[in-house]
Amino acid sequence: MAGDTASERMGQLQVPPSLEQIPKLARYQLREYLRSRRFVSLTLIILVIGLIISAVVGYYRGGLVSSVLAFYGSFWGGGIGLIVVLAAVFFGGDAIAGEFQNRTGYFLMGLPIRRSTVYVGKFIAAFIASSAMVLLYFVILLANGVYYFGVNAFPWQLGLSLILALIYLSSVLGATFFFSSLFKTSAYGFVLTAILFLFGFTLLEDLISRLVNIEPWMVISYASSTIGGVFVPTINWGFAGTISHVHTLIGRRVVTTTFYVSGIGEGVLIMVAYLVLTAIAGLWLFEREEFS
């Protein structure tokens, strides 16, 4: 009996701890992403988008590149949200649901590895693959900026905006992993993430700000506006949003519309909160799911 106990202890000691397993699993998953058709497909999509932007800017050069901040505010601030959502959907939509749908979890869960390790490793791999797509779009716009503005093509606001975009990416991935853990079918994770982040949250933000007239701090699309907002000189850098009122004359009535713009600190806080809450909720769901 003593010999059996000793051998069991030796076997347990040979199992690598989670901190060693996470990088290995992340590398394996990242290698799968890099070899997949989705990585190639999304790369081509971003290259096509970049080509279209380059052609449009070249054709309307006088009106679109009047200043470096206006250029990046329009094309980086206005387009990076779509790139982030596409990347999160492509690389995170089936990260957890695929384990149930493709039945790969039956084999993975049989290994001496914790579910939290699987979850974190997949999240890191999805973040790296998605960040590569964000950086590809960044390089395309930076190349245009260098062509039109030369040495002035890299204002400090652009570097800060890139950091904010990566924070936003992590929060979108957190929500994507949550939806992927909530459903056992990958299609639900894909569709729900795309609809919410492309249309749903923006619509909810407008309804809250215009109909209820309160700051939509609870909506993540409100926080993501800081990515393009850093190029506006009047942006608030603190933890409070900026309020503006637009008065429109409709017939004999004056209609007042209230607009809110998130502060930089406030936006970061909202995005980090979304990341933490959705990631924890997704991991909790994944821990409770049974492979039956």
C-alpha positions as CSV (number, residue, x, y, z in Angstrom):
1,M,0.0,0.0,0.0
2,A,2.8,2.3,0.8
3,G,4.4,1.7,-2.5
4,D,1.2,2.4,-4.3
5,T,0.8,5.7,-2.4
6,A,4.3,6.7,-3.3
7,S,3.8,5.9,-7.0
8,E,0.6,7.9,-7.1
9,R,2.3,10.8,-5.5
10,M,5.1,10.6,-8.1
11,G,2.4,10.5,-10.9
12,Q,0.8,13.6,-9.5
13,L,4.1,15.4,-9.3
14,Q,4.7,14.7,-13.0
15,V,1.6,16.6,-14.0
16,P,2.7,20.1,-15.1
17,P,1.1,23.0,-13.1
18,S,-1.4,25.3,-14.8
19,L,1.1,28.1,-15.3
20,E,3.2,25.7,-17.5
21,Q,0.2,24.3,-19.3
22,I,-1.4,27.6,-20.3
23,P,1.5,28.7,-22.6
24,K,1.7,25.3,-24.2
25,L,-2.1,25.2,-24.8
26,A,-2.1,28.8,-26.1
27,R,0.8,28.0,-28.6
28,Y,-1.0,24.9,-29.8
29,Q,-4.3,26.8,-30.3
30,L,-2.5,29.7,-31.9
31,R,-0.8,27.3,-34.3
32,E,-4.3,26.0,-35.2
33,Y,-5.5,29.5,-35.9
34,L,-2.6,30.4,-38.1
35,R,-3.1,27.3,-40.2
36,S,-6.8,27.8,-40.5
37,R,-8.8,29.1,-43.4
38,R,-10.4,31.7,-41.2
39,F,-7.0,33.4,-40.6
40,V,-6.4,33.6,-44.3
41,S,-9.9,34.7,-45.0
42,L,-9.9,37.5,-42.4
43,T,-6.4,38.6,-43.6
44,L,-7.8,39.0,-47.1
45,I,-10.8,40.8,-45.9
46,I,-8.7,43.4,-44.1
47,L,-6.4,43.8,-47.1
48,V,-9.4,44.5,-49.3
49,I,-10.7,47.0,-46.8
50,G,-7.3,48.7,-46.6
51,L,-7.1,48.7,-50.4
52,I,-10.5,50.4,-50.7
53,I,-9.6,53.0,-48.0
54,S,-6.3,53.7,-49.8
55,A,-8.2,54.2,-53.1
56,V,-10.8,56.4,-51.6
57,V,-8.3,58.6,-49.8
58,G,-6.2,58.9,-53.0
59,Y,-9.3,59.9,-55.0
60,Y,-10.6,62.4,-52.5
61,R,-7.3,63.5,-51.1
62,G,-8.0,67.1,-50.6
63,G,-11.1,66.6,-48.4
64,L,-10.1,63.6,-46.5
65,V,-6.5,64.2,-45.4
66,S,-6.6,67.8,-44.4
67,S,-4.9,66.9,-41.1
68,V,-3.3,63.9,-39.6
69,L,-5.6,63.8,-36.7
70,A,-8.7,64.0,-38.9
71,F,-7.3,61.2,-41.1
72,Y,-6.8,58.8,-38.3
73,G,-10.0,59.9,-36.5
74,S,-12.0,59.1,-39.6
75,F,-10.4,55.9,-40.9
76,W,-8.8,54.4,-37.8
77,G,-11.4,55.5,-35.2
78,G,-14.3,54.8,-37.6
79,G,-13.1,51.4,-38.9
80,I,-11.3,49.6,-36.1
81,G,-14.5,48.7,-34.3
82,L,-15.5,46.5,-37.2
83,I,-12.1,44.9,-37.4
84,V,-12.2,44.1,-33.7
85,V,-15.6,42.5,-33.9
86,L,-14.7,40.5,-37.0
87,A,-11.6,39.2,-35.3
88,A,-13.3,38.3,-32.1
89,V,-16.1,36.5,-34.0
90,F,-13.6,34.6,-36.2
91,F,-11.3,33.5,-33.4
92,G,-13.5,33.4,-30.3
93,G,-17.0,32.5,-31.6
94,D,-16.4,28.8,-31.4
95,A,-13.5,28.6,-28.9
96,I,-15.6,27.0,-26.2
97,A,-18.8,25.9,-28.0
98,G,-16.6,24.1,-30.5
99,E,-15.4,21.7,-27.8
100,F,-19.0,20.6,-27.3
101,Q,-20.1,20.8,-31.0
102,N,-17.1,19.0,-32.4
103,R,-16.8,16.6,-29.4
104,T,-13.1,17.5,-29.0
105,G,-13.8,18.3,-25.4
106,Y,-14.4,14.6,-24.6
107,F,-10.7,13.9,-25.3
108,L,-9.4,17.2,-23.9
109,M,-11.2,16.9,-20.6
110,G,-9.7,13.4,-20.2
111,L,-6.3,14.8,-19.9
112,P,-4.8,16.0,-16.6
113,I,-5.6,19.6,-17.3
114,R,-8.0,22.0,-15.6
115,R,-10.8,23.7,-17.5
116,S,-9.6,27.1,-16.4
117,T,-6.3,26.3,-18.1
118,V,-8.1,25.4,-21.3
119,Y,-10.2,28.6,-21.1
120,V,-7.3,30.9,-20.4
121,G,-5.0,29.3,-23.0
122,K,-7.7,29.6,-25.7
123,F,-8.4,33.2,-24.7
124,I,-4.7,34.1,-25.0
125,A,-4.4,32.4,-28.4
126,A,-7.6,34.2,-29.6
127,F,-6.3,37.5,-28.4
128,I,-2.9,37.1,-30.1
129,A,-4.5,36.1,-33.4
130,S,-7.1,38.9,-33.2
131,S,-4.3,41.4,-32.3
132,A,-2.5,40.4,-35.5
133,M,-5.6,41.5,-37.5
134,V,-5.8,44.8,-35.6
135,L,-2.1,45.4,-36.3
136,L,-2.5,44.6,-40.0
137,Y,-5.2,47.2,-40.3
138,F,-3.0,49.6,-38.2
139,V,0.0,49.1,-40.6
140,I,-2.2,49.7,-43.7
141,L,-3.4,53.1,-42.3
142,L,0.0,54.0,-41.0
143,A,1.5,53.4,-44.5
144,N,-1.1,55.8,-45.9
145,G,-0.3,58.3,-43.2
146,V,3.4,58.1,-44.0
147,Y,2.7,58.7,-47.7
148,Y,0.6,61.8,-47.1
149,F,2.1,63.3,-43.9
150,G,5.7,62.0,-43.8
151,V,7.4,62.3,-40.4
152,N,4.2,63.6,-38.9
153,A,2.3,60.4,-39.6
154,F,2.6,59.0,-36.1
155,P,1.1,61.4,-33.6
156,W,1.1,60.3,-29.9
157,Q,-2.7,60.0,-30.1
158,L,-2.4,57.1,-32.6
159,G,-0.3,55.1,-30.2
160,L,-2.8,55.7,-27.4
161,S,-5.7,54.8,-29.7
162,L,-4.0,51.5,-30.6
163,I,-3.7,50.6,-26.9
164,L,-7.4,51.5,-26.4
165,A,-8.3,49.3,-29.4
166,L,-6.5,46.3,-27.8
167,I,-8.3,46.9,-24.5
168,Y,-11.6,47.0,-26.4
169,L,-10.6,43.8,-28.3
170,S,-10.0,42.0,-25.0
171,S,-13.4,43.1,-23.7
172,V,-15.1,42.0,-26.9
173,L,-13.3,38.6,-26.7
174,G,-14.5,38.3,-23.1
175,A,-18.1,38.7,-24.2
176,T,-17.5,36.3,-27.1
177,F,-16.1,33.6,-24.9
178,F,-19.1,34.1,-22.6
179,F,-21.5,33.5,-25.4
180,S,-19.4,30.6,-26.6
181,S,-19.7,29.1,-23.2
182,L,-23.4,29.8,-22.9
183,F,-24.3,27.8,-26.0
184,K,-23.1,24.5,-27.2
185,T,-23.5,25.5,-30.9
186,S,-20.9,27.8,-32.5
187,A,-23.4,29.6,-34.7
188,Y,-25.1,31.2,-31.7
189,G,-21.8,32.6,-30.5
190,F,-20.9,34.0,-33.9
191,V,-24.3,35.5,-34.6
192,L,-25.0,36.9,-31.2
193,T,-21.6,38.6,-30.9
194,A,-21.8,40.1,-34.3
195,I,-25.3,41.4,-33.9
196,L,-24.7,42.9,-30.4
197,F,-21.4,44.6,-31.1
198,L,-22.2,45.8,-34.6
199,F,-25.8,46.9,-34.1
200,G,-27.4,46.0,-30.7
201,F,-25.2,48.0,-28.3
202,T,-25.1,51.1,-30.6
203,L,-28.9,51.1,-30.8
204,L,-29.2,50.6,-27.0
205,E,-26.8,53.5,-26.5
206,D,-28.9,55.8,-28.6
207,L,-32.1,54.8,-26.9
208,I,-30.6,55.4,-23.4
209,S,-29.0,58.8,-24.3
210,R,-31.8,60.2,-26.5
211,L,-34.9,58.9,-24.9
212,V,-34.0,58.6,-21.3
213,N,-31.4,61.4,-21.4
214,I,-28.9,59.6,-19.1
215,E,-25.3,58.8,-19.8
216,P,-25.1,55.3,-21.3
217,W,-22.1,54.3,-19.2
218,M,-23.3,50.7,-19.0
219,V,-23.0,50.1,-22.7
220,I,-19.7,49.0,-24.1
221,S,-20.1,50.7,-27.5
222,Y,-20.2,54.0,-25.5
223,A,-16.7,53.2,-24.1
224,S,-15.3,52.2,-27.4
225,S,-15.9,55.7,-28.8
226,T,-12.7,56.7,-26.9
227,I,-10.7,54.9,-29.6
228,G,-11.5,57.6,-32.1
229,G,-12.2,60.3,-29.5
230,V,-8.5,60.7,-28.6
231,F,-8.0,62.5,-31.9
232,V,-10.5,65.2,-30.8
233,P,-8.8,68.0,-28.8
234,T,-11.8,68.5,-26.6
235,I,-12.0,64.9,-25.3
236,N,-12.3,64.5,-21.6
237,W,-9.4,62.6,-20.1
238,G,-11.1,61.8,-16.8
239,F,-13.8,59.5,-15.5
240,A,-16.8,61.6,-16.6
241,G,-18.5,61.9,-19.9
242,T,-18.9,65.1,-21.9
243,I,-22.5,66.3,-22.5
244,S,-23.6,68.3,-25.5
245,H,-27.0,69.4,-26.7
246,V,-28.2,69.9,-30.2
247,H,-31.3,71.9,-30.9
248,T,-33.2,71.1,-34.1
249,L,-36.2,73.1,-35.3
250,I,-39.0,70.8,-36.6
251,G,-41.9,72.8,-37.7
252,R,-42.7,75.1,-34.8
253,R,-41.1,72.9,-32.2
254,V,-37.5,72.9,-31.1
255,V,-36.3,69.3,-30.4
256,T,-33.3,69.0,-28.1
257,T,-31.1,65.9,-28.6
258,T,-28.5,65.1,-25.9
259,F,-25.2,63.5,-26.8
260,Y,-22.7,61.9,-24.4
261,V,-19.0,61.3,-25.2
262,S,-17.1,59.0,-22.8
263,G,-14.0,60.2,-21.1
264,I,-10.8,58.3,-21.7
265,G,-10.5,57.1,-18.1
266,E,-14.2,56.2,-18.0
267,G,-14.0,54.3,-21.2
268,V,-11.0,52.2,-20.0
269,L,-12.8,51.4,-16.8
270,I,-16.0,50.3,-18.6
271,M,-14.1,48.1,-21.0
272,V,-12.0,46.5,-18.3
273,A,-15.2,45.9,-16.3
274,Y,-16.8,44.1,-19.3
275,L,-13.7,42.0,-19.7
276,V,-13.6,40.9,-16.1
277,L,-17.3,40.2,-15.7
278,T,-17.8,38.4,-19.0
279,A,-14.6,36.3,-18.7
280,I,-15.4,35.2,-15.2
281,A,-19.0,34.4,-16.2
282,G,-17.8,32.4,-19.2
283,L,-15.3,30.4,-17.2
284,W,-18.0,29.7,-14.6
285,L,-20.3,28.4,-17.3
286,F,-17.6,26.3,-18.8
287,E,-16.7,24.8,-15.4
288,R,-20.3,23.7,-14.9
289,E,-21.0,22.3,-18.3
290,E,-20.9,18.5,-18.6
291,F,-19.7,16.5,-21.7
292,S,-22.5,14.0,-21.9
